[in-house]
Amino acid sequence: LDFSSDNVTGVAPEIMEAIARANTGSASSYGADAWTARLQTQFSTLFEHAVVVAPVINGTAANALALSTCTPPWGAVVCYAGAHINGAESNAPEFFSGGKMVPLPGERGKITPESLDALLGSAVPILGRPVHTAISISQATDVGAVYSPAEVAALSHVAKNCNLTVHMDGARLANAIAHLRCAPGDITWRAGVDVLSFGSTKNGALAAEAVVFFNTALAKDFEHRRKRSGHTLPKMRFVSAQLEAYVKDGVWLRNAAHANAAASRLGRELADIPGVVIKGSVDANIVFAEMPSRMIEGLHAAGFGFFAMHGWARLVTSFNTNDEVVALFIETAKHFGQAQ
Ligand SMILES: Cc1ncc(COP(=O)(O)O)c(C=O)c1O
């Protein structure tokens, strides 16, 4: 009954089985294993681009380490004000890069080429001012909106004109791609992305994310950055085995499509209940709904977990959200909608 996050659920069976299968014999440590080696080819094929893949175990590490490769201590990363990197990572990107975040306003977690252009165009190159060195965009955004390939390309165009590197926080990349139904390359390097934080934990892995370099020159020295952050795991094969199973046979997109469909149903059916207003379109696996307080209280009392503040409820679905639980949520919401 828990819609509070896509981290509250367990592990997808394909990934649990892959961990168990990797649990035989010995393997070289610290990423020198066969699983990690195979990832390089597997991800290069998946993205239709030669990539360097570096596994880590959470999204904060992926973001902070990825950004450290393109942000010197005097540099600045332009991002949406409410981005995870700017408000939910204990300043890890600043810590590992030494630079700072420059927040931009936006709608539903997205920044626009116009506001980026205005910011970069008005920057005065005076010694002592932070130098804008990268942009970071979240795909899908923290509130579940999805950038189209054209939107990413337009932002990259502005960024590249000013020599900025483009980072994508893809903690929910699978949900975005399942929504867009595009090739993984279309929403990443073909749209100008240089380095990607590739998520899988929220969509079925136990603990596995990766930094994926399309601009492989940025990967220089990454081994040292990752080691000093504590993310070069001695038994890395178990992280790589998760990532391998995650993208094999379309598990990642199947899982994400399931989560997206559950969110879409929640959004659609909640919208039909008088007093409920859905904020924006439901692109990925997150629904924002304005609800009467008696409905929020009633749903919480009935045992449903979700965040609610000032009359807004945030509902997050996952790869194994149960259809019957979605139906029960709707039924319960209707019940408390009627009770005046
Ligand atoms: C947009 C976004 N990026 C990154 C993360 C990764 O965070 P964590 O370090 O908890 O894996 C999250 C998790 O909530 C997120 O929502």
The ligand as an SDF file (V2000), in Angstrom:
LIG
                    3D

 16 16  0  0  0  0  0  0  0  0999 V2000
   16.0130   12.7550   -9.4870 C   0  0  0  0  0  0  0  0  0  0  0  0
   16.8200   11.9080   -8.5560 C   0  0  0  0  0  0  0  0  0  0  0  0
   18.1370   11.8070   -8.7480 N   0  0  0  0  0  0  0  0  0  0  0  0
   18.8960   11.0140   -8.0000 C   0  0  0  0  0  0  0  0  0  0  0  0
   18.3600   10.2690   -6.9810 C   0  0  0  0  0  0  0  0  0  0  0  0
   19.2750    9.2980   -6.2920 C   0  0  0  0  0  0  0  0  0  0  0  0
   19.3490    9.3020   -4.9830 O   0  0  0  0  0  0  0  0  0  0  0  0
   19.9820    8.1560   -4.0700 P   0  0  0  0  0  0  0  0  0  0  0  0
   21.3120    8.6250   -3.6880 O   0  0  0  0  0  0  0  0  0  0  0  0
   19.0290    8.0750   -2.9510 O   0  0  0  0  0  0  0  0  0  0  0  0
   20.0780    6.8770   -4.8550 O   0  0  0  0  0  0  0  0  0  0  0  0
   16.9970   10.3810   -6.6840 C   0  0  0  0  0  0  0  0  0  0  0  0
   16.3880    9.6570   -5.5500 C   0  0  0  0  0  0  0  0  0  0  0  0
   15.4140   10.0310   -4.9550 O   0  0  0  0  0  0  0  0  0  0  0  0
   16.2050   11.2160   -7.4970 C   0  0  0  0  0  0  0  0  0  0  0  0
   14.8780   11.3410   -7.2950 O   0  0  0  0  0  0  0  0  0  0  0  0
  1  2  1  0
  2  3  1  0
  2 15  2  0
  3  4  2  0
  4  5  1  0
  5  6  1  0
  5 12  2  0
  6  7  1  0
  7  8  1  0
  8  9  2  0
  8 10  1  0
  8 11  1  0
 12 13  1  0
 12 15  1  0
 13 14  2  0
 15 16  1  0
M  END
$$$$
